[in-house]
Amino acid sequence: MLELLTGTGLALAAGLNAWIPLVILGALDRFTGLVELPPAWAWLANEWVLLILVVLLVVEFVADKIPGLDSVNDLVQTVVRPTAGGLAFASGIGSETVAVTDPEAFFTSSQWVPLAVGVGLALLVHLGKAAARPVINTATAGVGAPVASAVEDAGSFALAFAAILAPVLVVLGAVLLTIAVVLLVRRRRTQRGRSAEHPSTP
């Protein structure tokens, strides 16, 4: 069960920011004893891989905070974040962490299943994030973009570390994410309803 929560937390984190959970997994494996990646995913701890991931993280960190460019970034990340989610989920459920000291052969009968589950989880979060950003930008004239992005980055960090150190907290994180998405969807529908009732005149 803890393996599933660890993988889920990492995949959800990837839906907010593709690179944060991968950097955390690789760095903790390479520089600490908190994580021991399974052999199939040990490449995440390679120095060059970590360097590339950090560069990509910095690029997304900046792009996601610029109004207009953030939506373009979300479009590009529609492929990247789910892919990262699949990698994070698959590597997370097989990793030995401080919370999971004996990772079982999880989903071993079909190796593609963990990747597919992670892709699905990250895609759901990404779609919610991508749908919410235009609403936030419109409501705040773009001022809210960097704030929303910073909150998302913090959420990604929190989910990733919770998945590794205290997987049970992932349940709370998933609930909060669900509530946030529901509220944003309702707000977007309300705004569309108001626009339909009061169409702009030329």
N, C-alpha and C positions, 0 to 999 in steps of 0.2 A: 504493500500500500504506500509506503514512504517513497519507493522508487517512482510510483505513478505520480505522486504529488511533486516530487523533485522535477521530473520531466515536464509536468504540466506548468509549474511555475516558471521554468526556463523558457518554455514555448510562449507563454503569455507575455513574458518580458520581451521576447523577440518581436512580438506583434507591435510593441510600442517603440522599440529601437532594436534593429536587427543585430547590432554589433555588441551591445553591452553584455548580454549573457554569454556570448562566445568568448569575449575578452576576459570576463570574470572566470569562466571555467578554465581557460587556458592558463591564465596568470596564477590562479590558486593552485593548479596542478604543478606548475613549474617552480613557483617561488615559496609555496607553503605546503603544509601537510594536511590541509583541510579537504583536499580533493585528490583522488587518484583516478584518472581517466582510464577506461578500458582500453586495451591495446589498439582496437580498431579506430579509436578517436584520439590517440596520443598525439597525433599531428597538430592538434589545437594548441599544444603547449610548446610547439617549435618556435624558436626566437623570431624567425622570419615571418612565420604565419601571424604571430602576435603583433609584430610591427605593422604588417599590412592591415590587420584588423583595427589597430589603434588609429591608423591614418584614415581608414574608412569611417571609423567612429567620429573622428574630428570633423570630417567633411559633412556627415549627416547632422552632427550637432549644430554646425553653423547654418547649413541650408534649411534646416527645419524651423529656424527662428526668424526667417525673413519672409514677410507676407508676400504671397504670390509664388515665390520660389518654393515655399513649403508645400503647396499643392502639387507642383511639378515633381518635387521630391517624393511625395506620397504616391504619385503615379508610377514612378520608377520603382519604388519600394514594394509595389504590389506583388512583384516577383521575388524580390530580395528578402523581405521580412518573413513570408511563409517558408521560404527555403531555409533561412536561419532558424526558424522555429522547429522545422523538422530535424535539423542537425542538433539543435540544443536538446530537444526532447529525447532523441535517440541516444545521444551521449550521456545525458543526465540520468536516464533510468539504469544505465549500466555502470555508473561511476560509484566509487566508494567515497563517501563523504563523512563528515562528523556525525551526521544523523543516520546515514545508511551505511553500516559497516559490513554488510554482507549482501550486496546486490544480487538478486536472483536472475536467472536467465529469463528475462521478461520479454514476452512476445517473440521468443526465439524461433518458433515454428515458421514464422514469416517475417523476415528481416525488414521488409518494406513497411510493415504495419506501424512501427514506432515513428518512422519518418512521416507517414501519411497523417497520423494523429497529430504530430507536432505542426505539420503544415496547416492542418485544419484549424487548430487552436490559434496559431499566430495570425492566420488569415482573418478569422473572425474579429480579433482585436484590431488588426490593421484596418479593416473596413470601417469599424466604428470610429477609429481615430481619423481616417481620411474623410469620413462624412461629417465629423464634428468640426474639423478645422475651418472649412468655408463659413460655417455658421458663426464660429467665434470671430473670424476675421471681419465678417460683415457687421456683426453686432458691436464690435469695438474699433472699427475702422483700421484694423490691422494691428492695433496696439496689443491685443491679447495674444498674438501669435507667439512671441518669445516666452510669455508667461506660461501659456498652455504647453509649449514644447518643453520648458524646464520642468513642469509638473510631470509630464510624460516620461522624461528622462529619469527623474527621481523615482517614479513608479516602477520603471524598468529595473533600476538598480535595486530597489527594495524587494521586488519580486524575485530577482535572481539570487540575492543573498538569502532571502527567506527560504527559497527552494533548496538551498544547500545547507543552511544552518538550522532551520526550523521549518521543515516542509508543511507541517500542519497549518502554519500561517498562510500558506498559499490559498487555502479555502477562503479565508477572510479577504485576501486580495482579489480573488475571482469574484466574490460577491460585490465588492466595491466597484470593480470594473463593470460588472453587469448593470449595477445601479446607475453609474455614470453614463453608460451607453444609452440606457432607456431614457434617462432625463434629457439627453442631448437630442435623441430621435424625436421625443415629444416636442421639444422646443423648435426643432426644424419644421415639424408638421404645423405647429402653431403659426410660425412665420409665413409658411406657404399659404395657410388659410387666410391670414391677414392680407397678404399680397393679392390673393384672388378676390377678396372683398373690396379692396381699394386699389384697383389697378392704376398704374401711373398714366397720366395723360400726356400726349405729345405737346 
